[in-house]
Amino acid sequence: MSSTASGPTNDLPGARLRLKIWHPNCWTLDVTEDTGAGLIADGVYTVDSRVKAHLIAFSDRSARIDDLISAVRDSTLTDSVAVMGKQYDLTPRQSLPGNATRELFVTYEPTNSIHEALVSRGFIPDEPIRVKEGYEYWTVVLDGERSDMTRRLDEIREEMNATIEIRQVETPVDLNGSGDQFTDLSERQREVFELARGEGYYTWPREVSATELAEEIDLSQATVLEHLRKAEAKILGPD
């Protein structure tokens, strides 16, 4: 999608943000909340005044993906849906959650998406957009000054009647030092680790317990601790 970002352009982004977003009149939020399956936006483009999105539907159960596809087709907020007959070909950089996946191509009106509102204000997607349980999860880099970030987000909230939660902010200094330590994590390990870090699990004293993290993402405490242990081992590397 072509757009012009507001604010100055620097050699380094003003920040990288992880956002949790809800807004009305969004078919992706509706269908993921209703069916329990999730979506990953692998590509979003504007063609002839319509948005054409390539998405990956995922779930632990194929039946939930079937329900999601039916819900997308029934939605009044979509124009057309095409389903690929083969499963998505994973590349080494991707680790999709769930045991079942399906490729979708969906066409809809730009007004039924928050994409343009974010990109036009300099919030550039840095990773595929993830949608699950009625929320969008964006990782974006800010093209502009960090001091202008709050104003731009407030403009989007007002324009789209959106709820935007900042889950993590990394400065350019953080980004330069981050390296590739997260690339070996599975989708679930990364999700649990970033949640734990964002909620204060690694602060002293701890601001959240493993039990509270487990309740937030609907996993058992033992599973959360196992994901954290594996993530920590991959990030820290061998002794």
N, C-alpha and C positions, 0 to 999 in steps of 0.2 A: 504494500500500500504506500503510495507516495504521499508525502505530507511535508509541511515546513514547520520545524520546531521553533518555538519561541526561545528567546534568551541567547547568550553568546555560546559559540562552539569552542571548546577547549581541546587540547591534546589528550587530556584525561577527563573521564566523566566526573560530574560533580559528586556522584555517589552511585552505588548500586543498592537497589531496594528490593525487598521481598514483600509483596502486597497480597492481602486477602481482600477480595472485592465481592460485593453484592450490589446489584442494581436491578430495577424493574424492567419488564418487557425484554427479557433475555431468554431465549429458548434453551441455551446450554445449561443455564442454572435450573430451569424448570425440569428438564428431562433427567438431569443427574440427581436432583433431589427426589424425584418421584420413583426412580427405578433402582437406585443403588449402584448403577454402573457409572464409570467416569469417562472423561474425554481429555485428549491431549491435542492441542491445535498445532499441527506440524507446519502449516502455512496458511496465511490469511491474506487475500488479495482483493482489490476492488477492480471489477471488470464491468464496463457499461453500466455504471451506477448501481451495481449489485455486488455484494460481498460473496466471494467463493472461497470456502474454507476446506482445507484438507485436514481431517481429524482422525485420530485413532481412538476407538472406543475400547475400554478395557474393563474387566471384571474378573472375579474368581469363578463366575458361573456364566456359561454361554447363554442361558435363558435370560439373564439380566440384560445382556447386550441386545438380545432379540426384543426385549421390552423397551429398551432405550430407542432402538431404531423405529419401532412402531410409534413411540411417543414423538420422535422427531418428525415423522411423516404426518402425524395428526396435528402437530402444532400449527397454530395460525400465524406464527412468527417466522416460518420458513417457506421458501418458494419451491425448492426441490431437494431431493435426497437421492444420491447414488451410492450403492454399496458394492465394494469390490469383492470378488469371489474368492480371492486368496488372502491368507493371513499376512499381516504386515511383516516385512523383511527387516528384522532388527539389525542394526549396525553396531559395531563395538562401542560407540559412544552412548548408546541408549540402553536402558534397562527399564522396561515397562512393567508396571505393577500388574498383578492379576495373572490368572492362568489362561485367559481367553482374550483375544483382541480381534478387532475388525476395522478395516479402513472405510471411511465415509467421505463423500464430497457433498457439501451442503451449501445451497445458495439462499441468501436472505438479504433483507434491506439493511444498509449501514446504520440506520437509526435504531436497530435492534442489537447494537453492539457498543461497548465502551471503548473499543479499539482506537477509533479515530480521535476520541477525546483525549486519550492518554498520549498517543504518538504525536499529535499536533502540538502538544505542550512539552515535548522533549523527553517523554518517558519511553525509551526505546527497548523493546523486548530483547532480553539477553539469552533467554531460554524458551523452549516451547511452553505455551500457556496451558496450565492444567486446570481442569474443572471437575469437581467432585462434591457430592452431597450439597449441591446448591450454592457453591462458592467458586469463584475464579481465583487461581493462584498465579500471580505474575512475578517474574524476576526481570527487572528493568534497570537500565543504566540511565542516569539523568544527564541529558545534554544541556548543560548550563550550570549556573552557580547553585550550590547547595542552599544558600541563604534564600533562594527563590522557590525552593521545593514546596514549602508549606502553602504558599499562595497558590501555586499551580494546582496542587491537590485539592485545595478548597474550591477552586473554580470548577474542577471536574465533579466534585461532590454536589455542588449546586446545580450545574448543568444537567447531570445525569440522575439526580436524586439518589446518589450512590453512597453506600457505606464502604469506606476504604480504610483498612487497618494496616498500618506499617508494622510488619513483623520483624524486620531486620534492616539495618542501614549499615553499609560498609563505605568508608571513605576511600579516596584514591590511594592513600597510604596503605590501607588494609588490602586493597585490590592488588597493589604491586607486590605485596608480600604473600598473597594467598597461594600462588602456584597452582598445581594441579592435584592438591591433596584430596579433593572430593570426587575425582573422576572415577575411582575404583569402587565407590559406594553403590549399593543397589538403591533403587528408588525408595524402598521402605526404610533402609538404613539412613539414608540422607534425610528423609522426612522426619524420622524420630530424632536424629541427632540435631537437626536445625531447630526443631521445636524445643528440645531440651536446652539448647544454648540460648534461644530467644526468651524462654520462660525463666531463665536464671538457675537451671539445674547445676551449672558449673561455677556459680558464684559461691563465695563463702561469707556468711552462712548461706546454705542453699535456700532459694526462694520458692522452689517447688519440689515435690517428691516424685519418685518414680510412679507411685500409685496415682498421683494426680495427673501425671502425663498420660498414663495408661487410660484413665477415665476420659481424658480429652479426645483421644484418638481411637477409643473403643478397642483397645488391646488389653491383654493380661499384663500384669506387672512383670512377670517372668519374661514375656516376649519383648517388652520394652527394654528391659535390662540386657537381654541377649543382643538386640539390635544395637544398643549403645556400646556394648563390649566389642562387637565386631567392627563397628564404625571407628571406635577409638583405636583399635589395633591397626586398621588400615591407614588411618591418618597419621598416627605416631610412628608406624613402621617398626622394624625389628629393633631390639635393644642394642 
